[in-house]
């Protein structure tokens, strides 16, 4: 499979979570991924994008979320970037069932960590958060170009 890169930016609105999932599915079209593996990656991405919209920007549609996909030697890297509120305590935020909003379950980081090989979160209060996830695709054969 050839190396590939995609960067998209969109308004911080809930409808664009689905857009990011569609973009990821299309980006990975060259791999013969089982639906369960593709679903796991889409869930991890959805959680990161949703966190940016809900927690980073408090659902302010004037703000922008940026998502980057990189394929390099069968390693998928996902990067989700916001310039929002930031996270005061990343370790605490990554604990199961922790949420800064009581109406949310607080499982986003749990899903991200479970469905990827590596999860890295960097954040600065008042300046935003970057979530980076990686997953090896070496075990999946590539298929003919679509």
C-alpha positions in Angstrom: 0.0 0.0 0.0 1.3 3.5 -0.9 1.8 6.0 1.9 -1.1 8.5 2.1 -2.1 11.6 4.0 -5.4 13.4 4.4 -6.1 16.6 6.4 -9.6 17.9 6.9 -11.0 20.8 9.0 -14.6 21.4 9.8 -16.9 23.3 12.1 -17.3 22.0 15.6 -20.8 20.7 15.2 -22.1 17.2 15.9 -23.0 16.4 12.3 -19.4 16.5 11.4 -18.6 13.5 13.6 -20.3 11.4 10.9 -18.3 13.2 8.2 -15.0 12.3 9.9 -16.1 8.6 10.1 -17.0 8.6 6.3 -13.6 10.2 5.5 -11.8 7.5 7.5 -13.7 4.7 5.8 -12.9 6.1 2.4 -9.2 6.7 3.4 -8.9 3.0 4.4 -10.8 1.6 1.3 -7.5 0.1 0.1 -7.4 -2.3 3.0 -9.4 -5.5 3.4 -10.3 -4.6 7.0 -13.0 -6.7 8.7 -16.0 -4.6 9.5 -15.3 -5.0 13.3 -11.9 -3.5 13.0 -13.1 -0.6 10.8 -15.9 0.0 13.3 -13.4 0.1 16.2 -11.3 2.7 14.4 -14.4 4.8 13.5 -15.5 4.6 17.2 -12.1 5.8 18.4 -12.2 8.7 15.9 -15.7 9.6 16.8 -14.9 9.8 20.5 -11.9 12.1 19.8 -13.9 14.4 17.5 -16.9 14.4 19.8 -14.6 15.4 22.7 -13.1 18.3 20.7 -16.6 19.5 19.9 -18.3 19.0 23.3 -15.4 19.5 25.8 -12.9 21.5 23.8 -15.3 24.0 22.2 -18.5 23.6 24.3 -20.3 23.0 21.0 -19.4 26.4 19.5 -20.0 26.0 15.7 -17.7 28.9 15.0 -14.7 26.8 16.1 -12.7 24.4 13.9 -11.7 20.8 14.5 -8.8 19.4 12.4 -8.4 15.7 11.7 -5.3 14.2 10.0 -5.0 10.7 8.7 -1.6 9.3 7.8 -0.7 5.8 6.4 2.9 5.0 6.5 4.2 1.4 6.0 0.9 0.0 7.1 0.7 2.1 10.2 -2.4 4.3 10.5 -2.0 7.5 12.5 -5.0 9.6 13.4 -4.5 13.1 14.8 -7.5 15.2 16.1 -6.7 18.8 16.9 -8.7 21.6 18.6 -7.7 25.0 19.9 -10.3 24.9 22.7 -10.4 24.8 26.4 -7.7 22.2 27.0 -7.6 19.5 29.7 -6.5 20.4 33.2 -5.6 16.9 34.2 -5.1 14.5 31.3 -4.5 11.5 33.6 -7.7 12.1 35.5 -9.6 12.7 32.2 -8.5 9.3 30.9 -9.9 7.5 33.9 -13.0 5.3 33.1 -16.3 7.1 33.9 -14.6 10.5 34.4 -16.3 13.4 32.5 -16.3 17.1 33.0 -20.0 17.1 32.0 -22.3 15.0 34.2 -24.6 14.0 31.3 -21.7 12.1 29.6 -20.5 8.6 30.4 -16.7 9.4 30.4 -15.7 6.4 28.3 -14.3 8.2 25.2 -10.6 7.8 26.1 -11.3 4.2 27.2 -12.6 3.4 23.7 -9.7 5.3 22.0 -7.2 3.4 24.1 -8.9 0.0 23.6 -9.3 0.3 19.8 -5.9 1.5 18.9 -2.3 0.4 19.6 -1.1 3.7 20.9 -2.9 6.8 22.3 -1.2 10.1 23.2 -3.0 13.1 24.5 -1.3 16.5 24.8 -3.2 19.6 26.0 -2.7 23.1 27.3 -5.4 24.9 29.2 -6.9 27.6 27.0 -5.0 26.5 24.0 -6.4 23.2 23.0 -5.9 19.5 22.8 -4.2 17.1 20.3 -5.2 13.4 20.4 -3.0 11.0 18.5 -3.8 7.4 17.9 -1.9 4.7 16.0 -2.9 1.3 14.8 -1.0 -1.2 12.7 -2.7 -2.5 9.6 0.0 -5.0 8.7 -2.2 -8.0 9.4 -4.8 -6.9 6.8 -4.2 -7.4 3.1 -4.5 -4.6 0.7 -7.0 -4.9 -2.1 -7.0 -3.4 -5.6 -7.3 0.3 -5.9 -10.9 1.5 -5.8 
